[in-house]
Amino acid sequence: MTDTPPTSPPPPSPPIYAEKVARQRHFAIGLFRLSGAFLVMFGFVAIMQRFSWVQGNKAKAFGAIMVVTGLFQFVIVPRLLLALFRQRPPQ
C-alpha cells in the first residue's frame, strides 16, 4: 500500500494560453475602435444641434471635442495598445 498523492491535471499548454490572450487583446482593440466611432458620431450629432440640452456655439464646441476625442480613440489608442502588447509577452 503506497500512498501517492492524486495527480493533478497538467497545466494548459502555452499555445492555447497565448491564443486566448491574443483573442482578448483583439477584442479590446476592437472595443476601443467601436467606442471611438460612436464618439465621433455623437460629436457630429451634437454639432448638428440635435440635442435639446446643448445648443448654439456650446453645441459646436462640445461636438468638436467629442469628434477629436473619438478620432484619437479610434486611431491612436489601438496603436498604443499594440505597442504595449508587443512589449510584454504573455506569461
N, C-alpha and C positions, 0 to 999 in steps of 0.2 A: 504494500500500500504506500504509494508515494503521493504526497500532497503537492500537486503542481497548481500554481495559480491559473485561473482561467485565462485563456489567451484573448487579448483584445484585438479587435479588427485592425488591420493595417491602416495607417493614415492615408488620406486621399493622395493620389499621385499628383505631382506638381503640374502636369499639363492641364488637368481638369481644373485645378485651382486657378491657374493663370488664365484659362479661358473664362472662368466665372468673373474674375477681376476685370478682364478686358470687356466683357459684356456690361458690367456695372459702369465702367468708365464711359463706354459708348453711350449708354443710357443717360448718364449725367450730362455729357456734352450735348446730346440731342435735346435734353430738357432745357438747358441754358439757351440753346438756339431758338427753341419754340417760345420760351418766355420772352426772349428779346424781340421776336417777330410780333408777339402780342403787344408788347410795349410800343413798338413802332406804330402799329395800327391804332392803338389807343391814343397815341400822341397826335396822329393825323385827324382822328375824330374830334379831339379836343381843339385842334387848330381850326376845324370847320365850325366850331362853336355849337356842337350838337348836345352839349350838357347844359342843364339849367343852372347848375351850381358854379360854373365858371364861364364868364362871357367877356367879350371885348379884348383889350390888349393882354389882360391876365390869361385868357384862354390861349392866346397865341404864344405867350412866353411859356406857359405850362406845357403846351403841346410840343414846343420846340425842345424843351428839356427832356420830355418823355421820348421824343424821337431820337435825340442824341444818346440818351441812356440806353434805349433799346438797340440802337446800332452798335454801341460799344459792347453790349451784352451778346449780340448776335455774331459780331465779327472778332472782337479782341479776346473776350473771356474764353471761348473754346481753344484758341491758340495758346493762351496762358496755361490752361488746364493740360493741353497736350505736352507742353514743355515741362510742366510739373510731373506728369505721368511718366515721361521718358527719363526723368532724373532719378526716380526711385522705383526700382523693380519690385514686383510683389514679393513679399516674404512669406 
